[in-house]
Structure formats: C-alpha cells, structure tokens
Amino acid sequence: MTRPEDAKPNSHFYQSRAVLNKARDLATKKDINALDEVSHTEVEKFMALWNSDKAFRNDYEKRILASLDMR
C-alpha cells in the first residue's frame, strides 16, 4: 500500500476492490487455503501501516468516520 500523501485520490479504494475481487474468485473456486493466505497478508499490511504511519491512521479515521456518519 502507498502512503496517503503519496497516493492518488481513492487509490486505497481501488486496491481494496482488487483484493475483494481476488477473494471472491478464490471463494468461488473454494480455494480456502489461498483465501486464508490473502486474508492474513492483507491484515498484516494494514496493521503494519497502522502501527508505523500516523498519516495513514489519520486518513483512515477521517474516511471511516464520514462513512459511519452516513449510516
């Protein structure tokens, strides 16, 4: 993942969509091991960014709060 200040607008959204599409494909194929691996890899990437990049945390919180407010 790229850092928010270096990213094009919504790049994290498009990266997430790609991961989601990959997960759907693996689920359709019933490839549980690969799906589990993708899941763990994505969680590790997110947590590494969350723990090391304050700009990423601030950007994520800003975006998620707006989404939660709409609900």
C-alpha positions, 0 to 999 in steps of 0.5 A: 500500500502507498502512503496517503500523501503519496497516493492518488485520490481513492487509490486505497479504494481501488486496491481494496476492490482488487483484493475483494475481487481476488477473494471472491474468485478464490471463494468461488473456486473454494480455494480456502487455503489461498483465501486464508493466505490473502486474508492474513497478508492483507491484515498484516499490511494494514496493521503494519501501516497502522502501527508505523504511519500516523498519516495513514491512521489519520486518513483512515479515521477521517474516511471511516468516520464520514462513512459511519456518519452516513449510516 
